[in-house]
């Protein structure tokens, strides 16, 4: 059973369910499925198939798995988060996030990341990691402003983590 929506002041993290994924994979699209700016999970069928396969093979990963990020005041879907878990033997959980370009500069990514960290921590994680492309300065600054520290760098990406 998926957890209920988690609402912070400007946004809501809505757990994406297997029913959502199966409906979209079958071609049934609801206006609420689309992200503001035209993006939708229908553009990533491999993500949907992976999620359905994981649930069928291992059960619902709640509170881990994909979330829609919705703006609280109007319900518009402005991005997504994927919280990979449960924590491994060292207490590590990884996540990724993305918000539509139209909401940049509104600190909504910061709220989404902070809520994700709180969710991971309350679910047993003692270390949370995320990776950002070197060129994606907004994502890197969001992770740094949320308290994550750089732990590894390649030519293409930076890995950040926070310990609780």
C-alpha positions as CSV (number, residue, x, y, z in Angstrom):
1,X,0.0,0.0,0.0
2,X,1.4,3.4,-1.0
3,X,1.7,6.1,1.5
4,X,-0.5,9.2,1.3
5,X,0.5,12.5,-0.2
6,X,3.2,14.5,1.7
7,X,2.5,18.2,1.6
8,X,5.0,20.9,2.4
9,X,4.1,24.6,2.2
10,X,4.4,25.1,-1.6
11,X,4.2,21.6,-2.9
12,X,2.9,18.0,-2.4
13,X,4.8,14.8,-3.1
14,X,2.2,12.4,-4.5
15,X,3.3,8.7,-4.5
16,X,3.0,7.2,-7.9
17,X,1.1,4.0,-7.8
18,X,1.1,0.8,-9.8
19,X,-2.4,1.6,-10.9
20,X,-1.1,4.9,-12.2
21,X,1.7,3.2,-14.1
22,X,-0.5,0.4,-15.6
23,X,-3.1,3.0,-16.6
24,X,-0.6,5.1,-18.4
25,X,1.1,2.1,-20.1
26,X,-2.3,1.0,-21.4
27,X,-2.6,4.4,-23.1
28,X,-5.2,5.8,-20.7
29,X,-4.1,9.4,-19.9
30,X,-5.8,11.7,-17.4
31,X,-5.2,15.5,-17.6
32,X,-3.6,15.3,-14.1
33,X,-0.9,12.9,-15.4
34,X,0.9,15.6,-17.4
35,X,3.5,17.9,-16.0
36,X,3.2,21.6,-16.4
37,X,5.1,22.5,-19.5
38,X,4.1,19.3,-21.4
39,X,6.2,16.6,-19.8
40,X,4.5,13.5,-18.6
41,X,5.4,10.1,-17.4
42,X,4.1,8.8,-20.7
43,X,7.3,10.1,-22.2
44,X,9.3,7.6,-20.0
45,X,7.6,4.2,-20.6
46,X,10.8,2.4,-19.4
47,X,10.4,4.1,-15.9
48,X,6.8,2.9,-15.8
49,X,7.7,-0.6,-16.8
50,X,10.5,-0.8,-14.3
51,X,8.2,0.4,-11.5
52,X,5.5,-2.2,-12.4
53,X,8.1,-5.0,-12.6
54,X,9.6,-4.0,-9.2
55,X,6.2,-4.0,-7.5
56,X,5.2,-7.4,-9.1
57,X,8.6,-9.0,-8.2
58,X,9.2,-7.5,-4.8
59,X,6.0,-5.8,-3.6
60,X,5.2,-2.1,-3.3
61,X,8.4,-0.3,-2.2
62,X,6.5,2.4,-0.3
63,X,7.6,4.8,0.9
64,X,10.3,4.4,-1.7
65,X,9.7,4.7,-5.4
66,X,8.5,7.5,-7.7
67,X,6.6,10.6,-6.6
68,X,4.9,13.3,-8.6
69,X,5.8,16.8,-7.3
70,X,2.7,19.0,-7.4
71,X,2.3,22.6,-6.7
72,X,0.1,22.9,-3.6
73,X,-1.9,26.0,-4.6
74,X,-3.2,24.6,-7.9
75,X,-2.2,20.9,-8.1
76,X,-0.2,21.3,-11.2
77,X,2.4,18.5,-11.6
78,X,5.8,20.3,-11.9
79,X,8.2,17.4,-11.6
80,X,9.1,14.1,-10.1
81,X,11.3,12.4,-7.6
82,X,12.4,8.8,-7.4
83,X,13.5,7.6,-4.0
84,X,15.4,4.3,-4.4
85,X,15.2,2.1,-1.4
86,X,14.9,0.6,1.1
87,X,18.2,1.5,2.7
88,X,21.1,-0.8,1.9
89,X,23.1,-2.6,4.7
90,X,25.0,0.7,5.3
91,X,21.8,2.7,5.6
92,X,22.2,4.4,2.2
93,X,19.4,5.5,0.0
94,X,19.7,7.3,-3.3
95,X,17.3,9.6,-5.1
96,X,16.9,11.7,-8.2
97,X,14.7,14.6,-8.9
98,X,13.6,16.9,-11.8
99,X,11.3,19.9,-12.1
100,X,10.1,21.6,-15.2
101,X,12.1,24.6,-16.3
102,X,9.1,26.9,-15.9
103,X,9.4,26.7,-12.1
104,X,13.1,27.5,-11.8
105,X,14.0,30.3,-9.4
106,X,11.0,29.6,-7.2
107,X,13.0,27.4,-4.7
108,X,10.5,24.6,-5.3
109,X,13.3,22.2,-6.1
110,X,14.8,23.0,-2.6
111,X,11.5,22.2,-1.0
112,X,11.2,18.9,-2.9
113,X,14.7,17.8,-2.0
114,X,14.2,18.7,1.7
115,X,11.0,16.8,1.8
116,X,12.7,13.8,0.1
117,X,15.5,13.9,2.7
118,X,12.9,13.9,5.6
119,X,11.0,11.0,4.0
120,X,14.2,9.0,3.6
121,X,15.4,9.7,7.1
122,X,12.0,8.8,8.6
123,X,12.1,5.5,6.7
124,X,15.4,4.4,8.2
125,X,18.1,5.9,5.9
126,X,21.2,7.2,7.7
127,X,22.9,8.4,4.4
128,X,21.1,9.9,1.4
129,X,22.9,10.3,-2.0
130,X,22.1,12.0,-5.2
131,X,24.0,12.6,-8.5
132,X,23.9,15.7,-10.7
133,X,25.5,16.3,-14.1
134,X,28.4,18.7,-13.9
135,X,26.6,21.0,-16.3
136,X,23.4,21.1,-14.3
137,X,24.4,23.9,-11.9
138,X,20.8,24.5,-10.7
139,X,20.5,20.9,-9.5
140,X,24.0,21.0,-7.9
141,X,23.2,24.2,-6.0
142,X,19.8,22.8,-4.9
143,X,21.6,19.7,-3.4
144,X,24.3,21.8,-1.8
145,X,21.7,24.3,-0.3
146,X,19.8,21.3,1.1
147,X,23.0,20.3,3.1
148,X,24.4,17.6,0.8
149,X,28.2,17.5,0.4
150,X,30.2,16.5,-2.7
151,X,31.8,13.1,-2.2
152,X,32.8,12.1,-5.7
153,X,33.3,13.6,-9.1
154,X,33.7,12.3,-12.6
155,X,34.1,14.1,-15.9
156,X,30.3,14.2,-16.2
157,X,28.8,14.1,-12.8
158,X,29.0,14.9,-9.1
159,X,27.8,12.6,-6.3
160,X,26.5,14.3,-3.2
161,X,25.5,12.9,0.2
162,X,24.1,13.8,3.6
163,X,24.5,11.8,6.8
164,X,22.0,11.9,9.6
